[in-house]
Amino acid sequence: MEKKENILSYIEGKNFSKSIWSPVGKAMHTYNMIEEGDRIAVGVSGGKDSLTTLNALVRIQKIANIDFEIIPIHIHPNIDRASFDSIKEYCEKLGLKLQVEHTNLNDMLFGEKEVKNPCFLCGRIRRGILYRMMKEQNINKLALGHHKDDIIETFLMNVFYQGNMKMMKPCYESKEYGVKVIRPLAFVEEKNIIRYVNKLELPVIKSDCPYEVSENSRRLRVKNLIKDLAKENKDVRSVVFNSIRDLLK
């Protein structure tokens, strides 16, 4: 998969123009996500969303007349069952070198001392590590794999459980760390990402995080609520998303 045409053909797949590439292009254009000379770190966990985000950036690099660099970074939690070899090899096929940062994240989250909000802490620690690595390498942007469903679910979680209307914005400046965070999949629905990943047989690493399927997971409750509502109105995700679109700026 060395030639530019072969990589592009593989990444684009077949019949994903409307469901993946059009909304990705729209999000990138709407929020001016990529500019000349950017050095963009991609948080690659090995999940479906991060791998799709990586592919989206590589695709733009191949087709757009913009000179920018892609730096994939994997924060490894030192869980033996979750090997990163497959995503390392995949990055090499795309002509990229995966940077791996080993951590004791697993011990911090699942040790003897119970963590009150493990999902929040996990995300905060991971982003802190990414920001540090970016600063050391003069990287100015961070691409994360959050999609349309994530944005909707986060909004509803904040409304139901926190009593506020805070947003997971598609693009924002982190004043604390001096970097710009972009979410190229902001307009893409999760079901289309799943279809895309399965079609291309991407090397997805199965998560061992117990909180993703826990009955106590607030995100899972909200996700299931939306699924139930979608049985009555299949466009409910777009309805909610359109209602908060002005708040995403």
GIBELPE-V919566 format. One record per pair of residues at least 12 apart in sequence whose ideal C-beta (glycine too) atoms are under 10 Angstrom apart, sorted by sequence separation. I is the first residue (numbers start at 1). GAP is how many residues later the second one is. If there is no record, write none. Layout:
i=I gap=GAP
i=I gap=GAP
//
This chain:
i=42 gap=12
i=58 gap=12
i=88 gap=12
i=109 gap=12
i=130 gap=12
i=154 gap=12
i=155 gap=12
i=169 gap=12
i=170 gap=12
i=171 gap=12
i=42 gap=13
i=57 gap=13
i=74 gap=13
i=85 gap=13
i=87 gap=13
i=108 gap=13
i=109 gap=13
i=154 gap=13
i=155 gap=13
i=169 gap=13
i=170 gap=13
i=171 gap=13
i=42 gap=14
i=58 gap=14
i=74 gap=14
i=84 gap=14
i=108 gap=14
i=130 gap=14
i=154 gap=14
i=169 gap=14
i=170 gap=14
i=226 gap=14
i=42 gap=15
i=57 gap=15
i=72 gap=15
i=127 gap=15
i=153 gap=15
i=168 gap=15
i=170 gap=15
i=171 gap=15
i=42 gap=16
i=54 gap=16
i=72 gap=16
i=84 gap=16
i=105 gap=16
i=106 gap=16
i=109 gap=16
i=151 gap=16
i=152 gap=16
i=170 gap=16
i=40 gap=17
i=74 gap=17
i=105 gap=17
i=108 gap=17
i=127 gap=17
i=151 gap=17
i=169 gap=17
i=170 gap=17
i=54 gap=18
i=72 gap=18
i=84 gap=18
i=126 gap=18
i=150 gap=18
i=151 gap=18
i=168 gap=18
i=38 gap=19
i=53 gap=19
i=72 gap=19
i=151 gap=19
i=40 gap=20
i=105 gap=20
i=40 gap=21
i=51 gap=21
i=70 gap=21
i=104 gap=21
i=105 gap=21
i=123 gap=21
i=147 gap=21
i=50 gap=22
i=72 gap=22
i=103 gap=22
i=146 gap=22
i=148 gap=22
i=34 gap=23
i=103 gap=23
i=146 gap=23
i=33 gap=24
i=50 gap=24
i=70 gap=24
i=72 gap=24
i=74 gap=24
i=75 gap=24
i=76 gap=24
i=78 gap=24
i=82 gap=24
i=105 gap=24
i=144 gap=24
i=146 gap=24
i=70 gap=25
i=71 gap=25
i=72 gap=25
i=73 gap=25
i=74 gap=25
i=75 gap=25
i=76 gap=25
i=77 gap=25
i=78 gap=25
i=101 gap=25
i=34 gap=26
i=70 gap=26
i=71 gap=26
i=72 gap=26
i=73 gap=26
i=74 gap=26
i=75 gap=26
i=76 gap=26
i=77 gap=26
i=78 gap=26
i=79 gap=26
i=80 gap=26
i=103 gap=26
i=33 gap=27
i=34 gap=27
i=44 gap=27
i=69 gap=27
i=71 gap=27
i=72 gap=27
i=73 gap=27
i=74 gap=27
i=75 gap=27
i=76 gap=27
i=77 gap=27
i=78 gap=27
i=79 gap=27
i=24 gap=28
i=28 gap=28
i=38 gap=28
i=40 gap=28
i=41 gap=28
i=42 gap=28
i=44 gap=28
i=45 gap=28
i=46 gap=28
i=71 gap=28
i=72 gap=28
i=73 gap=28
i=74 gap=28
i=75 gap=28
i=77 gap=28
i=78 gap=28
i=101 gap=28
i=24 gap=29
i=27 gap=29
i=28 gap=29
i=36 gap=29
i=37 gap=29
i=38 gap=29
i=39 gap=29
i=40 gap=29
i=41 gap=29
i=42 gap=29
i=43 gap=29
i=44 gap=29
i=45 gap=29
i=76 gap=29
i=77 gap=29
i=78 gap=29
i=101 gap=29
i=34 gap=30
i=36 gap=30
i=37 gap=30
i=38 gap=30
i=39 gap=30
i=40 gap=30
i=41 gap=30
i=42 gap=30
i=43 gap=30
i=44 gap=30
i=45 gap=30
i=46 gap=30
i=75 gap=30
i=76 gap=30
i=77 gap=30
i=141 gap=30
i=24 gap=31
i=25 gap=31
i=35 gap=31
i=36 gap=31
i=37 gap=31
i=38 gap=31
i=39 gap=31
i=40 gap=31
i=41 gap=31
i=42 gap=31
i=43 gap=31
i=44 gap=31
i=45 gap=31
i=77 gap=31
i=79 gap=31
i=101 gap=31
i=20 gap=32
i=24 gap=32
i=28 gap=32
i=34 gap=32
i=35 gap=32
i=36 gap=32
i=37 gap=32
i=38 gap=32
i=39 gap=32
i=40 gap=32
i=41 gap=32
i=42 gap=32
i=43 gap=32
i=45 gap=32
i=77 gap=32
i=101 gap=32
i=142 gap=32
i=151 gap=32
i=24 gap=33
i=35 gap=33
i=54 gap=33
i=58 gap=33
i=61 gap=33
i=77 gap=33
i=150 gap=33
i=190 gap=33
i=25 gap=34
i=34 gap=34
i=61 gap=34
i=99 gap=34
i=151 gap=34
i=20 gap=35
i=21 gap=35
i=24 gap=35
i=25 gap=35
i=55 gap=35
i=61 gap=35
i=142 gap=35
i=146 gap=35
i=148 gap=35
i=150 gap=35
i=151 gap=35
i=20 gap=36
i=24 gap=36
i=28 gap=36
i=46 gap=36
i=51 gap=36
i=54 gap=36
i=58 gap=36
i=147 gap=36
i=149 gap=36
i=150 gap=36
i=151 gap=36
i=45 gap=37
i=46 gap=37
i=50 gap=37
i=54 gap=37
i=57 gap=37
i=58 gap=37
i=142 gap=37
i=143 gap=37
i=144 gap=37
i=146 gap=37
i=147 gap=37
i=148 gap=37
i=152 gap=37
i=153 gap=37
i=21 gap=38
i=25 gap=38
i=46 gap=38
i=58 gap=38
i=99 gap=38
i=140 gap=38
i=141 gap=38
i=142 gap=38
i=143 gap=38
i=144 gap=38
i=145 gap=38
i=146 gap=38
i=147 gap=38
i=148 gap=38
i=152 gap=38
i=20 gap=39
i=21 gap=39
i=25 gap=39
i=45 gap=39
i=51 gap=39
i=55 gap=39
i=57 gap=39
i=140 gap=39
i=141 gap=39
i=142 gap=39
i=143 gap=39
i=144 gap=39
i=145 gap=39
i=146 gap=39
i=147 gap=39
i=148 gap=39
i=149 gap=39
i=44 gap=40
i=46 gap=40
i=47 gap=40
i=51 gap=40
i=54 gap=40
i=134 gap=40
i=139 gap=40
i=140 gap=40
i=141 gap=40
i=142 gap=40
i=143 gap=40
i=144 gap=40
i=145 gap=40
i=146 gap=40
i=147 gap=40
i=148 gap=40
i=149 gap=40
i=150 gap=40
i=11 gap=41
i=46 gap=41
i=141 gap=41
i=142 gap=41
i=143 gap=41
i=144 gap=41
i=147 gap=41
i=148 gap=41
i=149 gap=41
i=13 gap=42
i=21 gap=42
i=45 gap=42
i=46 gap=42
i=54 gap=42
i=135 gap=42
i=143 gap=42
i=144 gap=42
i=146 gap=42
i=147 gap=42
i=148 gap=42
i=149 gap=42
i=11 gap=43
i=12 gap=43
i=44 gap=43
i=131 gap=43
i=134 gap=43
i=135 gap=43
i=145 gap=43
i=147 gap=43
i=148 gap=43
i=11 gap=44
i=44 gap=44
i=46 gap=44
i=54 gap=44
i=134 gap=44
i=135 gap=44
i=147 gap=44
i=148 gap=44
i=149 gap=44
i=10 gap=45
i=11 gap=45
i=77 gap=45
i=131 gap=45
i=132 gap=45
i=134 gap=45
i=147 gap=45
i=148 gap=45
i=11 gap=46
i=44 gap=46
i=131 gap=46
i=147 gap=46
i=191 gap=46
i=11 gap=47
i=12 gap=47
i=44 gap=47
i=75 gap=47
i=127 gap=47
i=130 gap=47
i=131 gap=47
i=190 gap=47
i=7 gap=48
i=10 gap=48
i=11 gap=48
i=77 gap=48
i=128 gap=48
i=131 gap=48
i=145 gap=48
i=189 gap=48
i=10 gap=49
i=42 gap=49
i=77 gap=49
i=128 gap=49
i=130 gap=49
i=189 gap=49
i=8 gap=50
i=12 gap=50
i=75 gap=50
i=127 gap=50
i=131 gap=50
i=7 gap=51
i=8 gap=51
i=11 gap=51
i=12 gap=51
i=75 gap=51
i=130 gap=51
i=187 gap=51
i=7 gap=52
i=44 gap=52
i=46 gap=52
i=75 gap=52
i=127 gap=52
i=189 gap=52
i=8 gap=53
i=9 gap=53
i=73 gap=53
i=75 gap=53
i=7 gap=54
i=8 gap=54
i=42 gap=54
i=44 gap=54
i=75 gap=54
i=127 gap=54
i=187 gap=54
i=7 gap=55
i=8 gap=55
i=44 gap=55
i=75 gap=55
i=186 gap=55
i=42 gap=56
i=44 gap=56
i=73 gap=56
i=162 gap=56
i=4 gap=57
i=5 gap=57
i=73 gap=57
i=161 gap=57
i=4 gap=58
i=41 gap=58
i=75 gap=58
i=160 gap=58
i=187 gap=58
i=4 gap=59
i=73 gap=60
i=161 gap=60
i=73 gap=61
i=157 gap=61
i=160 gap=61
i=161 gap=61
i=71 gap=62
i=156 gap=62
i=157 gap=62
i=160 gap=62
i=186 gap=62
i=71 gap=63
i=156 gap=63
i=159 gap=63
i=73 gap=64
i=157 gap=64
i=153 gap=65
i=154 gap=65
i=156 gap=65
i=157 gap=65
i=160 gap=65
i=183 gap=65
i=71 gap=66
i=73 gap=66
i=153 gap=66
i=156 gap=66
i=157 gap=66
i=153 gap=67
i=155 gap=67
i=156 gap=67
i=71 gap=68
i=153 gap=68
i=154 gap=68
i=73 gap=69
i=150 gap=69
i=153 gap=69
i=156 gap=69
i=69 gap=70
i=71 gap=70
i=152 gap=70
i=153 gap=70
i=156 gap=70
i=71 gap=71
i=72 gap=71
i=152 gap=71
i=68 gap=72
i=69 gap=72
i=71 gap=72
i=153 gap=72
i=68 gap=73
i=70 gap=73
i=149 gap=73
i=150 gap=73
i=153 gap=73
i=149 gap=74
i=152 gap=74
i=172 gap=76
i=149 gap=77
i=167 gap=77
i=171 gap=77
i=172 gap=77
i=169 gap=78
i=170 gap=78
i=171 gap=78
i=165 gap=79
i=169 gap=79
i=170 gap=79
i=167 gap=80
i=168 gap=80
i=169 gap=80
i=45 gap=81
i=166 gap=81
i=167 gap=81
i=165 gap=82
i=167 gap=82
i=10 gap=83
i=11 gap=83
i=43 gap=83
i=10 gap=84
i=43 gap=84
i=152 gap=84
i=153 gap=84
i=156 gap=84
i=152 gap=85
i=155 gap=85
i=159 gap=85
i=7 gap=86
i=43 gap=86
i=57 gap=86
i=151 gap=86
i=152 gap=86
i=155 gap=86
i=6 gap=87
i=7 gap=87
i=43 gap=87
i=56 gap=87
i=122 gap=87
i=152 gap=87
i=153 gap=87
i=7 gap=88
i=42 gap=88
i=149 gap=88
i=152 gap=88
i=155 gap=88
i=156 gap=88
i=1 gap=89
i=41 gap=89
i=54 gap=89
i=56 gap=89
i=122 gap=89
i=148 gap=89
i=151 gap=89
i=152 gap=89
i=155 gap=89
i=41 gap=90
i=53 gap=90
i=119 gap=90
i=148 gap=90
i=151 gap=90
i=1 gap=91
i=2 gap=91
i=4 gap=91
i=53 gap=91
i=54 gap=91
i=118 gap=91
i=152 gap=91
i=1 gap=92
i=2 gap=92
i=41 gap=92
i=53 gap=92
i=118 gap=92
i=119 gap=92
i=148 gap=92
i=149 gap=92
i=152 gap=92
i=155 gap=92
i=1 gap=93
i=2 gap=93
i=41 gap=93
i=50 gap=93
i=52 gap=93
i=53 gap=93
i=118 gap=93
i=119 gap=93
i=148 gap=93
i=151 gap=93
i=155 gap=93
i=1 gap=94
i=40 gap=94
i=50 gap=94
i=51 gap=94
i=53 gap=94
i=117 gap=94
i=151 gap=94
i=39 gap=95
i=49 gap=95
i=50 gap=95
i=52 gap=95
i=119 gap=95
i=41 gap=96
i=49 gap=96
i=50 gap=96
i=115 gap=96
i=118 gap=96
i=48 gap=97
i=49 gap=97
i=151 gap=97
i=39 gap=98
i=41 gap=98
i=47 gap=98
i=49 gap=98
i=110 gap=98
i=119 gap=98
i=39 gap=99
i=40 gap=99
i=41 gap=99
i=42 gap=99
i=43 gap=99
i=44 gap=99
i=45 gap=99
i=48 gap=99
i=110 gap=99
i=119 gap=99
i=39 gap=100
i=40 gap=100
i=41 gap=100
i=42 gap=100
i=43 gap=100
i=45 gap=100
i=49 gap=100
i=109 gap=100
i=110 gap=100
i=119 gap=100
i=38 gap=101
i=39 gap=101
i=40 gap=101
i=41 gap=101
i=42 gap=101
i=43 gap=101
i=44 gap=101
i=49 gap=101
i=109 gap=101
i=110 gap=101
i=117 gap=101
i=38 gap=102
i=39 gap=102
i=40 gap=102
i=41 gap=102
i=42 gap=102
i=43 gap=102
i=106 gap=102
i=109 gap=102
i=37 gap=103
i=38 gap=103
i=40 gap=103
i=41 gap=103
i=42 gap=103
i=106 gap=103
i=35 gap=105
i=38 gap=105
i=35 gap=106
i=34 gap=107
i=33 gap=108
i=34 gap=109
i=33 gap=110
i=93 gap=110
i=90 gap=112
i=91 gap=112
i=90 gap=113
i=89 gap=114
i=90 gap=114
i=87 gap=115
i=88 gap=115
i=86 gap=116
i=87 gap=116
i=86 gap=117
i=87 gap=117
i=85 gap=118
i=86 gap=118
i=87 gap=118
i=84 gap=119
i=86 gap=119
i=27 gap=120
i=85 gap=120
i=27 gap=121
i=84 gap=121
i=83 gap=122
i=82 gap=123
i=23 gap=124
i=60 gap=124
i=81 gap=124
i=82 gap=124
i=23 gap=125
i=57 gap=125
i=59 gap=125
i=81 gap=125
i=82 gap=125
i=79 gap=126
i=82 gap=126
i=57 gap=127
i=81 gap=127
i=82 gap=127
i=56 gap=128
i=79 gap=128
i=80 gap=128
i=53 gap=129
i=55 gap=129
i=56 gap=129
i=79 gap=129
i=53 gap=130
i=54 gap=130
i=79 gap=130
i=53 gap=131
i=74 gap=131
i=77 gap=131
i=52 gap=132
i=53 gap=132
i=56 gap=132
i=77 gap=132
i=52 gap=133
i=49 gap=134
i=50 gap=135
i=53 gap=135
i=49 gap=136
i=52 gap=136
i=33 gap=137
i=31 gap=138
i=33 gap=138
i=41 gap=138
i=43 gap=138
i=31 gap=139
i=32 gap=139
i=49 gap=139
i=30 gap=140
i=31 gap=140
i=40 gap=140
i=42 gap=140
i=52 gap=140
i=53 gap=140
i=30 gap=141
i=31 gap=141
i=49 gap=141
i=52 gap=141
i=55 gap=141
i=28 gap=142
i=38 gap=142
i=40 gap=142
i=42 gap=142
i=48 gap=142
i=51 gap=142
i=52 gap=142
i=55 gap=142
i=27 gap=143
i=28 gap=143
i=27 gap=144
i=38 gap=144
i=40 gap=144
i=49 gap=144
i=52 gap=144
i=35 gap=145
i=48 gap=145
i=49 gap=145
i=51 gap=145
i=52 gap=145
i=55 gap=145
i=47 gap=146
i=48 gap=146
i=51 gap=146
i=33 gap=147
i=55 gap=147
i=32 gap=148
i=33 gap=148
i=34 gap=148
i=48 gap=148
i=49 gap=148
i=52 gap=148
i=54 gap=148
i=31 gap=149
i=33 gap=149
i=48 gap=149
i=51 gap=149
i=32 gap=150
i=33 gap=150
i=34 gap=150
i=47 gap=150
i=48 gap=150
i=52 gap=150
i=31 gap=151
i=33 gap=151
i=51 gap=151
i=31 gap=152
i=51 gap=152
i=52 gap=152
i=31 gap=153
i=33 gap=153
i=51 gap=153
i=28 gap=154
i=48 gap=154
i=50 gap=154
i=51 gap=154
i=27 gap=155
i=31 gap=155
i=47 gap=155
i=49 gap=155
i=50 gap=155
i=27 gap=156
i=28 gap=156
i=30 gap=156
i=46 gap=156
i=48 gap=156
i=27 gap=157
i=30 gap=157
i=46 gap=157
i=47 gap=157
i=48 gap=157
i=27 gap=158
i=28 gap=158
i=46 gap=158
i=47 gap=158
i=25 gap=159
i=27 gap=159
i=28 gap=159
i=45 gap=159
i=46 gap=159
i=47 gap=159
i=24 gap=160
i=26 gap=160
i=27 gap=160
i=45 gap=160
i=46 gap=160
i=47 gap=160
i=23 gap=161
i=24 gap=161
i=26 gap=161
i=27 gap=161
i=44 gap=161
i=46 gap=161
i=23 gap=162
i=24 gap=162
i=25 gap=162
i=26 gap=162
i=45 gap=162
i=23 gap=163
i=24 gap=163
i=23 gap=164
i=24 gap=164
i=20 gap=165
i=22 gap=165
i=23 gap=165
i=47 gap=165
i=22 gap=166
i=23 gap=166
i=20 gap=167
i=21 gap=167
i=20 gap=168
i=19 gap=169
i=20 gap=169
i=23 gap=169
i=19 gap=170
i=16 gap=172
i=19 gap=172
i=20 gap=172
i=19 gap=173
i=20 gap=173
i=18 gap=174
i=19 gap=174
i=20 gap=175
i=21 gap=175
i=16 gap=176
i=19 gap=176
i=20 gap=176
i=16 gap=177
i=19 gap=177
i=16 gap=179
i=15 gap=180
i=16 gap=180
i=15 gap=181
i=13 gap=182
i=13 gap=183
i=16 gap=183
i=12 gap=184
i=15 gap=184
i=16 gap=184
i=11 gap=185
i=14 gap=185
i=13 gap=186
i=14 gap=186
i=13 gap=187
i=12 gap=188
i=11 gap=189
i=10 gap=190
i=30 gap=215
i=31 gap=217
i=30 gap=218
i=31 gap=218
i=30 gap=219
//
